[in-house]
Amino acid sequence: MAPFNAEHHAAPRASAGRVPNDANDRTPNAPASEVCAAALYRKLTGVSPEAAIIDIDEDFDRHVLACVLALAATEPAPLTSQTGLTEAELESLISRTFVDSKFTAPPSSDRARAAGVDEDEIEIVRDLLAANRSTQGDCGLWLAAMVARRALEPNHLWEDLGLRNRTELTRLLERHFGPLAIRNDKNMRWKRFIYRVMCEADGFVMCSTPVCTNCADYNQCFGEEAGLSRVAGDGVSKETMRD
């Protein structure tokens, strides 16, 4: 595996293989894709995404996995490419998590592989998350791979995971990657925080100033993460607070 090049992540750029710039790089979501993603979520879980009850941790995990799968399956690339999982991992995840599911993953051979995906970068983020797991079993490993892959997408991380709001992403990270999540004590945007930790682990300081409040890029790291769920659509996911 190629070594992580921290300078590659020092400033947002227009290509993959950098700190994705969240809302500043946002692209409009096609309504047709949102409808399709919601339908796929229902095939996986039997309920609509906005109606999902996630009080119990197992139900929450199932909801998160369904969100990622449903959204990734609407994108024009193999599900393996869009989720960061192997075909064997996907088969295991679906068969064990969604026993009564009517969901069928589209054949990989029917779709072109995603362009511009930095596999080394995905591996570094996945390894960082896996090294900070706070739960046992395969779910944490699946989520480490999925979060790492979805972090390359251009929107807020919670949006590109198909979640309903940032609060669900915070719960995901605190539940499955607690030692890492607890370090985000200033409530930095999660994608920015993860890439900052990556840079620091490589001996590179990504920030231009020692005090965040004095930085011209403050809003890119700590600004609001308002948006709409790419799976649930309108009505449940406008989030005007940072958490």
C-alpha positions as CSV (number, residue, x, y, z in Angstrom):
1,M,0.0,0.0,0.0
2,A,1.3,3.5,-0.9
3,P,2.1,5.7,2.2
4,F,-0.4,8.3,3.1
5,N,0.6,11.6,1.6
6,A,-0.6,14.3,4.1
7,E,0.2,17.1,1.8
8,H,-2.3,15.6,-0.6
9,H,-4.9,16.5,2.1
10,A,-3.7,19.9,3.1
11,A,-6.2,21.8,1.1
12,P,-9.4,20.8,-0.7
13,R,-9.1,20.1,-4.4
14,A,-11.6,19.1,-7.1
15,S,-10.5,15.5,-7.4
16,A,-10.8,12.5,-5.3
17,G,-8.0,11.8,-2.9
18,R,-8.3,14.9,-0.7
19,V,-10.3,16.1,2.2
20,P,-13.7,16.3,0.6
21,N,-15.1,19.8,1.2
22,D,-18.6,19.0,2.4
23,A,-21.2,21.6,1.6
24,N,-18.8,23.7,-0.5
25,D,-18.6,20.9,-3.0
26,R,-22.2,19.9,-2.7
27,T,-24.0,18.6,-5.8
28,P,-27.8,18.6,-6.1
29,N,-29.5,15.2,-5.6
30,A,-31.7,13.9,-8.3
31,P,-35.3,13.4,-6.9
32,A,-35.6,10.2,-8.9
33,S,-32.6,8.7,-7.1
34,E,-34.0,9.7,-3.7
35,V,-37.3,7.9,-4.5
36,C,-35.4,4.8,-5.6
37,A,-33.2,4.8,-2.5
38,A,-36.3,5.0,-0.3
39,A,-37.9,2.1,-2.1
40,L,-34.7,0.0,-1.7
41,Y,-34.6,0.9,2.0
42,R,-38.2,-0.5,2.3
43,K,-37.2,-3.7,0.5
44,L,-34.4,-4.1,3.0
45,T,-36.3,-3.3,6.2
46,G,-40.0,-3.5,5.4
47,V,-40.5,0.1,6.5
48,S,-39.9,3.6,5.1
49,P,-36.7,5.3,6.2
50,E,-38.5,8.2,7.9
51,A,-40.5,5.7,9.9
52,A,-37.6,3.7,11.2
53,I,-37.5,3.2,15.0
54,I,-33.9,3.1,16.2
55,D,-34.1,3.2,20.0
56,I,-32.4,-0.2,20.3
57,D,-28.7,-0.4,19.2
58,E,-29.4,-3.4,16.9
59,D,-32.2,-1.6,15.2
60,F,-30.0,1.4,14.8
61,D,-27.2,-0.6,13.2
62,R,-29.7,-2.2,10.8
63,H,-31.0,1.2,9.9
64,V,-27.5,2.6,9.2
65,L,-26.6,-0.4,7.0
66,A,-29.8,-0.2,5.1
67,C,-29.3,3.6,4.5
68,V,-25.8,3.0,3.0
69,L,-26.9,0.0,0.9
70,A,-30.0,1.7,-0.4
71,L,-28.2,4.9,-1.4
72,A,-25.1,3.1,-2.9
73,A,-27.4,0.9,-5.0
74,T,-28.8,3.9,-6.8
75,E,-25.3,5.1,-8.0
76,P,-23.8,4.1,-11.4
77,A,-21.1,1.9,-10.1
78,P,-20.8,-1.6,-8.6
79,L,-22.2,-1.9,-5.0
80,T,-18.8,-3.2,-4.0
81,S,-17.2,0.0,-5.3
82,Q,-19.7,2.3,-3.6
83,T,-19.7,0.6,-0.2
84,G,-16.1,-0.4,0.1
85,L,-17.1,-4.0,0.8
86,T,-16.2,-7.2,-1.1
87,E,-18.9,-9.3,-2.7
88,A,-18.5,-11.9,0.0
89,E,-18.9,-9.2,2.7
90,L,-22.0,-7.8,1.0
91,E,-23.6,-11.2,0.7
92,S,-22.9,-11.9,4.4
93,L,-24.1,-8.5,5.5
94,I,-27.4,-8.8,3.6
95,S,-28.1,-12.4,4.5
96,R,-27.4,-11.9,8.2
97,T,-28.9,-8.5,8.7
98,F,-31.9,-8.5,6.5
99,V,-33.2,-12.1,6.7
100,D,-36.6,-11.4,5.2
101,S,-35.3,-8.8,2.7
102,K,-36.5,-8.6,-0.9
103,F,-33.4,-6.6,-1.8
104,T,-31.2,-7.9,-4.6
105,A,-27.9,-6.3,-5.2
106,P,-27.4,-5.2,-8.9
107,P,-24.8,-7.4,-10.7
108,S,-21.4,-5.7,-10.6
109,S,-20.7,-6.7,-14.2
110,D,-23.6,-4.5,-15.4
111,R,-22.1,-1.3,-14.2
112,A,-18.8,0.5,-14.7
113,R,-16.5,0.9,-11.8
114,A,-16.5,4.3,-10.1
115,A,-13.9,6.6,-11.6
116,G,-11.3,8.4,-9.5
117,V,-11.6,6.4,-6.4
118,D,-8.4,6.3,-4.3
119,E,-8.2,2.8,-2.9
120,D,-5.2,3.7,-0.7
121,E,-7.0,6.5,0.9
122,I,-10.0,4.3,1.6
123,E,-7.7,1.8,3.2
124,I,-6.1,4.3,5.4
125,V,-9.4,5.7,6.7
126,R,-10.8,2.2,7.1
127,D,-7.7,1.1,9.1
128,L,-8.0,4.2,11.3
129,L,-11.6,3.4,12.1
130,A,-11.0,-0.3,12.6
131,A,-8.2,0.4,15.0
132,N,-10.6,2.5,17.1
133,R,-13.5,0.0,17.2
134,S,-15.6,-0.1,20.4
135,T,-17.9,-3.0,19.5
136,Q,-17.3,-6.6,18.7
137,G,-18.4,-8.5,15.6
138,D,-18.5,-7.9,11.9
139,C,-20.8,-4.9,12.0
140,G,-18.0,-2.5,13.1
141,L,-15.7,-3.9,10.4
142,W,-18.4,-3.4,7.7
143,L,-19.1,0.1,8.9
144,A,-15.4,1.0,9.0
145,A,-15.2,0.1,5.3
146,M,-18.4,1.8,4.4
147,V,-17.7,5.0,6.2
148,A,-14.2,5.1,4.6
149,R,-15.6,4.7,1.1
150,R,-18.5,7.1,1.6
151,A,-16.1,9.8,3.0
152,L,-14.8,10.3,-0.6
153,E,-18.2,11.5,-1.8
154,P,-18.7,15.3,-2.0
155,N,-21.5,16.0,0.5
156,H,-21.6,16.0,4.2
157,L,-20.7,12.5,5.5
158,W,-24.0,11.9,7.1
159,E,-25.7,12.7,3.7
160,D,-23.5,10.4,1.7
161,L,-24.1,7.6,4.2
162,G,-27.9,8.1,3.5
163,L,-28.6,8.9,7.2
164,R,-31.4,11.2,8.3
165,N,-29.2,13.8,10.0
166,R,-25.8,14.4,11.5
167,T,-27.0,13.2,14.9
168,E,-27.3,9.7,13.5
169,L,-23.7,9.9,12.3
170,T,-22.5,11.0,15.7
171,R,-24.3,8.1,17.3
172,L,-22.8,5.7,14.8
173,L,-19.2,6.9,15.5
174,E,-19.7,7.0,19.2
175,R,-21.1,3.5,19.3
176,H,-18.7,1.7,17.0
177,F,-15.6,3.9,17.1
178,G,-15.7,5.4,20.5
179,P,-12.0,6.0,21.2
180,L,-11.9,8.1,18.0
181,A,-15.2,9.8,18.5
182,I,-14.4,11.0,22.0
183,R,-11.4,13.0,20.6
184,N,-13.8,15.2,18.7
185,D,-14.5,17.3,21.8
186,K,-14.8,20.6,19.8
187,N,-17.6,19.2,17.6
188,M,-15.7,19.5,14.4
189,R,-17.4,18.2,11.3
190,W,-16.8,14.5,11.3
191,K,-15.2,14.2,7.9
192,R,-12.8,17.0,8.6
193,F,-12.0,15.5,12.0
194,I,-11.3,12.1,10.6
195,Y,-8.9,13.5,7.9
196,R,-7.3,15.7,10.5
197,V,-6.5,12.7,12.7
198,M,-5.1,10.9,9.6
199,C,-2.8,13.9,8.9
200,E,-1.6,14.0,12.5
201,A,-0.9,10.3,12.5
202,D,1.3,10.9,9.4
203,G,3.2,13.7,11.2
204,F,1.6,16.5,9.2
205,V,-0.4,19.4,10.7
206,M,-3.3,20.1,8.4
207,C,-4.4,23.3,10.1
208,S,-3.0,26.7,9.2
209,T,-3.4,28.2,12.6
210,P,-2.9,26.8,16.1
211,V,-6.3,28.1,17.4
212,C,-9.4,27.1,15.5
213,T,-11.3,30.3,16.2
214,N,-8.5,32.4,14.6
215,C,-8.6,30.3,11.3
216,A,-10.1,31.7,8.1
217,D,-11.4,28.2,7.3
218,Y,-13.3,27.9,10.6
219,N,-16.7,27.5,9.0
220,Q,-15.4,24.7,6.8
221,C,-14.5,22.7,9.9
222,F,-17.2,23.7,12.3
223,G,-20.0,25.3,10.2
224,E,-23.6,24.0,10.2
225,E,-24.3,20.7,8.4
226,A,-27.8,21.4,7.2
227,G,-29.1,19.2,4.4
228,L,-31.7,16.7,3.3
229,S,-31.4,12.9,3.7
230,R,-30.6,11.3,0.4
231,V,-32.7,8.3,1.3
232,A,-35.5,9.6,3.5
233,G,-36.0,12.8,1.4
234,D,-37.8,15.9,2.8
235,G,-39.6,16.1,6.0
236,V,-37.2,14.4,8.5
237,S,-33.8,15.6,7.8
238,K,-33.4,19.4,7.7
239,E,-30.7,19.9,10.3
240,T,-29.9,23.4,11.2
241,M,-27.8,22.7,14.3
242,R,-24.3,21.1,14.3
243,D,-25.7,18.4,16.5
